[in-house]
Amino acid sequence: MTASKEELLLSYLETRDPDTRERVVQCYMPLVEYVARKLSFSRDELDDLVQIGCMGLLRAMDRFDVTKEVDFSSFATPNIIGEIKHYFRDKRSIVKVPRRLQELYTKIKKYTREEQVLGRSPTVQALSEMFEVSEDLVIEALDAWQSSSAISLDMPAYSGSDGAQTTLLDQLGTEDHGDSVINKVTLKQAMQVLPKRERRIVFLRFYRGLSQAEIAEKLELSQMHISRLLTSSLKKLRENIDATSSKKKGPKSR
């Protein structure tokens, strides 16, 4: 009689037999592939994500405690997701910001904080004049650092009148709360399809919590223009996420 995957897992935990471990991995491979498909942004990277996900599965197997009476699939899924998220963070860190932009951004960051303490928010033009560089270079420094840093979608975007805090993910909305972790990673990837200026506007609005008026002042654009760009950006993000989700689900069976 063929052993179930639960029985194989228990056998591996008792014996640590390499052959049994391989059989357990094969049993739970559909779970790894499911998570990898959910997190993949393109078919080209799917195989890599499956391999990374298997590493998370192996770590989960070694850390699993049968005495806690937790279903292994429920225990393994966050481990698989976490391993893939670490891979994405490491992959992003490969993109290095040039030293001159790092130094300029450090100066901008320090000066901006000092000005904010005084109740002022320096514009791109003001920063350009302060550090005697072009406005394009100021924007390039801000964009380069933003692109190399992971945006935390769990951080509060702003507090409502009732004290409740919302995040960027909350603003975009999601119907499937059970897949919230996967949706967050999908959203981070979707942000990369936006042009630099639109990505910066979304970043300032939902991550920094600036109002449209404050963003307009900072970027020296009209508030109406900011509103249009923000609306367009959110629409692009939703369409991109919906399109990605549809591709992953594949054609419906008849």
C-alpha positions in Angstrom: 0.0 0.0 0.0 1.4 3.4 -1.0 2.2 5.7 1.9 0.4 9.1 2.0 2.5 12.3 1.9 1.8 12.8 5.6 3.2 9.4 6.4 6.2 10.0 4.2 6.8 13.3 6.0 6.7 11.6 9.4 9.0 8.9 8.2 11.5 11.6 7.0 11.3 13.5 10.3 12.2 10.3 12.2 14.9 8.9 9.9 16.2 12.0 7.9 16.6 9.6 5.0 17.6 11.5 1.8 15.5 9.3 -0.5 12.4 9.8 1.7 13.1 13.5 1.6 13.1 13.5 -2.2 9.7 11.7 -2.2 8.3 14.2 0.3 9.4 17.1 -2.0 7.7 15.5 -5.0 4.5 15.1 -3.0 4.5 18.8 -2.1 5.8 20.0 -5.5 2.2 21.1 -6.6 2.1 23.5 -3.6 5.5 25.0 -4.5 4.4 25.4 -8.2 1.2 27.0 -7.1 2.9 29.6 -5.0 5.6 30.2 -7.7 2.9 30.8 -10.4 1.1 33.2 -8.1 4.4 35.2 -7.4 5.9 35.0 -10.9 5.7 38.1 -13.0 6.7 36.4 -16.2 6.8 32.8 -17.5 10.6 33.2 -18.0 11.3 33.4 -14.2 8.8 30.6 -13.2 11.4 27.8 -13.2 13.7 29.8 -11.0 11.0 30.6 -8.6 10.1 26.9 -8.3 13.7 26.1 -7.5 13.7 28.9 -4.8 10.4 27.7 -3.5 11.8 24.1 -3.1 14.5 25.6 -0.8 11.8 27.1 1.3 10.0 23.7 1.4 13.1 21.9 2.5 13.7 24.4 5.3 10.0 24.0 6.3 10.5 20.2 6.5 13.6 20.6 8.7 11.8 23.0 11.0 8.4 21.3 11.2 7.3 20.3 14.7 4.7 17.5 14.6 3.9 18.0 18.3 2.1 21.3 17.5 -0.5 19.5 15.4 -0.3 22.0 12.6 -1.1 21.0 9.0 2.3 20.9 7.1 0.9 22.6 4.0 -0.2 25.6 6.2 3.2 25.6 7.9 5.2 25.3 4.6 3.4 27.9 2.5 4.7 31.0 4.4 8.2 29.5 4.3 8.0 29.0 0.5 6.6 32.6 0.1 9.3 34.0 2.4 12.1 32.3 0.5 10.8 33.7 -2.8 10.4 37.2 -1.3 14.1 37.0 -0.1 15.1 36.1 -3.7 13.2 39.2 -5.0 14.9 41.4 -2.4 18.4 40.0 -3.3 17.7 40.4 -7.0 16.8 44.0 -6.5 19.9 44.7 -4.5 22.0 43.7 -7.5 21.0 47.1 -9.0 23.6 49.5 -7.5 23.0 53.2 -7.3 26.0 55.2 -8.6 28.1 56.8 -5.8 27.4 60.4 -7.0 23.7 59.8 -6.8 24.1 58.1 -3.4 26.0 61.1 -2.0 23.5 63.6 -3.5 20.5 61.6 -2.1 22.1 61.6 1.3 22.4 65.4 1.3 18.9 65.8 0.0 17.5 63.5 2.6 19.3 65.3 5.5 18.3 68.8 4.2 14.7 67.8 3.6 14.3 66.5 7.1 15.7 69.7 8.5 13.3 71.7 6.4 10.3 69.6 7.4 11.1 70.2 11.1 10.6 73.9 10.3 7.3 73.1 8.5 8.7 73.5 5.0 8.9 71.0 2.1 11.6 71.8 -0.4 10.7 71.6 -4.1 12.9 70.1 -6.8 13.9 73.6 -7.9 14.9 74.5 -4.3 17.0 71.4 -3.9 18.6 72.0 -7.3 19.6 75.5 -6.2 20.7 74.4 -2.8 23.1 71.8 -4.0 24.0 73.5 -7.3 23.0 70.7 -9.5 20.4 70.4 -12.3 16.8 69.6 -11.5 17.1 66.4 -13.6 20.0 65.2 -11.4 17.9 65.8 -8.3 15.0 63.8 -9.8 17.4 61.1 -10.9 18.9 60.8 -7.4 15.5 60.4 -5.9 14.2 58.0 -8.5 17.4 55.8 -8.4 17.2 55.5 -4.6 13.5 54.8 -4.7 13.9 52.1 -7.4 16.7 50.3 -5.4 14.6 50.3 -2.1 11.7 48.0 -1.4 8.4 49.9 -0.7 6.8 48.5 2.4 3.1 48.1 1.5 2.3 47.4 5.2 3.5 50.8 6.4 0.7 53.4 7.1 0.0 55.7 4.2 -2.1 58.1 6.3 -4.5 58.2 9.2 -8.2 58.8 8.6 -10.4 61.0 10.7 -11.3 58.0 12.8 -7.7 57.2 13.5 -7.7 54.2 11.3 -4.6 53.7 9.2 -4.5 52.5 5.6 -1.7 51.3 3.4 -0.9 51.4 -0.3 -2.4 47.9 -0.7 -5.6 49.0 1.0 -5.9 52.0 -1.4 -5.7 49.7 -4.4 -8.0 47.2 -2.8 -8.1 43.4 -3.0 -11.0 41.0 -3.1 -9.0 37.9 -2.0 -7.8 38.6 1.5 -6.5 35.0 1.8 -3.8 35.8 -0.8 -2.8 39.1 0.7 0.9 38.2 0.9 1.0 37.1 -2.7 -1.0 40.2 -3.8 1.5 42.5 -2.1 4.4 41.0 -4.0 2.5 41.2 -7.2 1.8 44.9 -6.5 5.5 45.6 -5.9 6.3 44.1 -9.3 3.4 45.9 -11.0 4.8 49.2 -9.8 7.8 48.7 -12.1 5.6 49.1 -15.2 4.9 52.8 -14.3 7.0 55.6 -15.7 9.4 57.1 -13.2 7.4 60.2 -12.6 4.1 58.3 -12.0 5.9 55.8 -9.8 7.3 58.7 -7.7 3.8 60.3 -7.4 2.3 57.0 -6.2 5.3 56.7 -3.8 4.8 60.2 -2.4 1.0 59.8 -2.1 0.8 56.4 -0.4 4.2 55.7 1.1 5.1 59.2 2.3 1.5 60.2 2.9 1.7 63.6 1.1 -1.5 65.2 -0.1 -2.0 65.9 -3.8 -1.4 69.6 -3.1 1.9 68.9 -1.4 3.0 66.6 -4.3 2.0 69.3 -6.8 4.2 71.8 -4.9 7.1 69.4 -4.6 7.1 68.5 -8.3 6.0 72.0 -9.4 3.0 70.7 -11.2 -0.7 71.7 -10.9 -2.8 69.8 -8.5 -5.2 68.9 -11.3 -2.3 67.4 -13.2 -1.2 65.4 -10.2 -4.8 64.1 -9.7 -4.9 63.0 -13.4 -1.5 61.2 -13.2 -2.5 59.5 -9.9 -5.8 58.3 -11.3 -4.0 57.0 -14.4 -1.3 55.3 -12.4 -3.8 53.4 -10.2 -5.7 52.4 -13.2 -2.5 51.0 -14.8 -1.6 49.1 -11.7 -5.1 47.5 -11.4 -5.0 46.5 -15.1 -1.5 45.1 -14.8 -2.4 43.1 -11.7 -5.6 41.8 -13.2 -3.9 40.8 -16.5 -1.1 39.1 -14.5 -3.7 37.2 -12.4 -5.6 36.1 -15.5 -2.5 34.7 -17.2 -1.6 32.8 -14.1 -5.0 31.3 -13.8 -5.0 30.2 -17.4 -8.0 29.5 -19.7 -11.1 28.3 -17.9 -12.0 24.7 -18.6 -15.2 24.0 -20.4 
